[in-house]
Amino acid sequence: MRGILNPAIDFRGSIGLHVTGHDEFAGYMRMIRDAFPDFYNWINDIVTTDDRTVAPLTYTGTR
């Protein structure tokens, strides 16, 4: 993860949480995986401007 994500990642998750940096993002992903062991997401598109990138996603998973 550290090799592909900007160290200053600013992530707003679909469950309403906002995290910044590698460590907070990794914690967010652990929380999602713990809650939804069969969680999977697809990247539908990637839109990039000068200083931002956004990606609409489709999620699946059961609990």
Summary of the structure (lengths in Angstrom):
residues: 63
radius of gyration: 12.4
end to end distance: 25.6
largest distance: 38.6
contacts: 118
relative contact order: 0.17
helix: 24%
strand: 29%
